[in-house]
């Protein structure tokens, strides 16, 4: 009769043999996706283990989003209901309820125009600034949400922004965890930089940035996972209906379409329909403007009415851009672009107009570092360069760099570089950098 000890020993040997047999049957290159064999021979699917890890990681990304949203919301309330204004004229409380105060803080500047478009559509009248400079996808989504729910237009705008941003956090985490470079990414540091970079406070307001960020990430994920070119082009087209700078996504789309072609002739033929499809949002908006106002390019022509500096001849503008005049003129008291002309009462330490060129140049430098160290792939580098080059060439001179800190915030690849740099610092130093980011994020939100 076989004893209990002998029976247990025989069972372990049989289980080990079975485990080896299973391992031999795993196809080459599939080890990372198939099964996990425990020391006692229990075969466990790694997909299930990765699934649990994915849920935990997505929850962590959402937790970081919630923490940053709470910081921005608290700072907005503090700025509206308790802190003295910058001109020192006393204390203010603009609303009887904190909900109304928060809405007033979150729907300002461009947000007011988006609310007007969602309610009343586009106008080109002479009595007010034309709102055709604002692209349609964001206010259209808010109007649809307003019609489908009991939320008013302002609430709809904010909800669209925050839903888009929450999805962007999860999508960014997913992007970092997939692909051949997954082991190289310090995911936690990247997500924290993504959450607390100072000028990202616009993402929590009635602005298009959060929706645009989501679409940029969706394009990168589509390229990473080898989606059909037509699907990626449709997402790019949605981005061109969200912001003018959405055309920057046509560059990585073109590279992706070219590489997916079987030979140069096939790749060139693919681009003939891929690029127009990738611009469907911009083209649809131009057709709408032509039908409504008789000018398909009025979104570009009316830009001059929103700019503080007069439009210059092309030769003068080219020289100014080549000499980096839009950047250094912000700090020249003799220049019409001098920052104190737009922010007279603000301390330079907390003035966004003072800091706009610094954020823009800093992000450009980080993209260059990421490309040189190969922390960014070709698609990320191309996207980063185009997202910086387009506003600099077409907007920086006439706008005196107004808004360029905000434009820099949507350069998604920069957060990969920031995460890499933070991961290489001592933990205390990295924590101090993030604390500084969070402090400036709160200050800008309160102003």
Secondary structure as the mmCIF struct_conf table of DSSP 4:
data_model
#
loop_
_struct_conf.conf_type_id
_struct_conf.id
_struct_conf.beg_label_comp_id
_struct_conf.beg_label_asym_id
_struct_conf.beg_label_seq_id
_struct_conf.end_label_comp_id
_struct_conf.end_label_asym_id
_struct_conf.end_label_seq_id
HELX_RH_AL_P HELX_RH_AL_P1 UNK A 4 UNK A 25
BEND BEND1 UNK A 26 UNK A 26
HELX_LH_PP_P HELX_LH_PP_P1 UNK A 27 UNK A 27
TURN_TY1_P TURN_TY1_P1 UNK A 28 UNK A 29
TURN_TY1_P TURN_TY1_P2 UNK A 31 UNK A 33
BEND BEND2 UNK A 34 UNK A 34
STRN STRN1 UNK A 35 UNK A 37
TURN_TY1_P TURN_TY1_P3 UNK A 39 UNK A 40
BEND BEND3 UNK A 41 UNK A 41
STRN STRN2 UNK A 43 UNK A 45
HELX_RH_AL_P HELX_RH_AL_P2 UNK A 46 UNK A 81
TURN_TY1_P TURN_TY1_P4 UNK A 82 UNK A 82
BEND BEND4 UNK A 83 UNK A 83
HELX_LH_PP_P HELX_LH_PP_P2 UNK A 84 UNK A 85
TURN_TY1_P TURN_TY1_P5 UNK A 86 UNK A 87
BEND BEND5 UNK A 96 UNK A 97
HELX_RH_AL_P HELX_RH_AL_P3 UNK A 98 UNK A 106
BEND BEND6 UNK A 107 UNK A 107
TURN_TY1_P TURN_TY1_P6 UNK A 109 UNK A 109
HELX_RH_AL_P HELX_RH_AL_P4 UNK A 110 UNK A 120
BEND BEND7 UNK A 126 UNK A 128
HELX_RH_3T_P HELX_RH_3T_P1 UNK A 131 UNK A 133
BEND BEND8 UNK A 134 UNK A 134
HELX_RH_AL_P HELX_RH_AL_P5 UNK A 136 UNK A 148
BEND BEND9 UNK A 149 UNK A 150
HELX_RH_AL_P HELX_RH_AL_P6 UNK A 153 UNK A 177
BEND BEND10 UNK A 178 UNK A 179
TURN_TY1_P TURN_TY1_P7 UNK A 180 UNK A 181
HELX_RH_3T_P HELX_RH_3T_P2 UNK A 182 UNK A 184
HELX_RH_AL_P HELX_RH_AL_P7 UNK A 187 UNK A 196
HELX_RH_3T_P HELX_RH_3T_P3 UNK A 198 UNK A 204
BEND BEND11 UNK A 205 UNK A 208
HELX_RH_AL_P HELX_RH_AL_P8 UNK A 209 UNK A 224
TURN_TY1_P TURN_TY1_P8 UNK A 225 UNK A 226
HELX_RH_AL_P HELX_RH_AL_P9 UNK A 229 UNK A 240
TURN_TY1_P TURN_TY1_P9 UNK A 241 UNK A 242
HELX_RH_3T_P HELX_RH_3T_P4 UNK A 244 UNK A 248
HELX_RH_AL_P HELX_RH_AL_P10 UNK A 249 UNK A 260
BEND BEND12 UNK A 261 UNK A 263
HELX_RH_AL_P HELX_RH_AL_P11 UNK A 264 UNK A 278
TURN_TY1_P TURN_TY1_P10 UNK A 279 UNK A 279
HELX_RH_AL_P HELX_RH_AL_P12 UNK A 280 UNK A 293
BEND BEND13 UNK A 294 UNK A 294
TURN_TY1_P TURN_TY1_P11 UNK A 296 UNK A 297
HELX_RH_AL_P HELX_RH_AL_P13 UNK A 298 UNK A 301
HELX_RH_3T_P HELX_RH_3T_P5 UNK A 302 UNK A 306
BEND BEND14 UNK A 308 UNK A 309
HELX_LH_PP_P HELX_LH_PP_P3 UNK A 310 UNK A 313
HELX_RH_AL_P HELX_RH_AL_P14 UNK A 314 UNK A 322
TURN_TY1_P TURN_TY1_P12 UNK A 323 UNK A 324
HELX_RH_AL_P HELX_RH_AL_P15 UNK A 325 UNK A 328
HELX_RH_3T_P HELX_RH_3T_P6 UNK A 329 UNK A 331
TURN_TY1_P TURN_TY1_P13 UNK A 333 UNK A 334
BEND BEND15 UNK A 335 UNK A 335
TURN_TY1_P TURN_TY1_P14 UNK A 336 UNK A 337
HELX_RH_3T_P HELX_RH_3T_P7 UNK A 339 UNK A 341
TURN_TY1_P TURN_TY1_P15 UNK A 342 UNK A 342
TURN_TY1_P TURN_TY1_P16 UNK A 344 UNK A 345
BEND BEND16 UNK A 346 UNK A 346
TURN_TY1_P TURN_TY1_P17 UNK A 348 UNK A 350
HELX_RH_AL_P HELX_RH_AL_P16 UNK A 352 UNK A 372
TURN_TY1_P TURN_TY1_P18 UNK A 373 UNK A 374
BEND BEND17 UNK A 376 UNK A 376
HELX_RH_AL_P HELX_RH_AL_P17 UNK A 378 UNK A 394
TURN_TY1_P TURN_TY1_P19 UNK A 395 UNK A 395
HELX_RH_AL_P HELX_RH_AL_P18 UNK A 396 UNK A 399
TURN_TY1_P TURN_TY1_P20 UNK A 400 UNK A 403
HELX_RH_AL_P HELX_RH_AL_P19 UNK A 404 UNK A 409
TURN_TY1_P TURN_TY1_P21 UNK A 410 UNK A 410
TURN_TY1_P TURN_TY1_P22 UNK A 412 UNK A 412
HELX_RH_AL_P HELX_RH_AL_P20 UNK A 413 UNK A 424
BEND BEND18 UNK A 425 UNK A 425
HELX_RH_AL_P HELX_RH_AL_P21 UNK A 427 UNK A 446
#
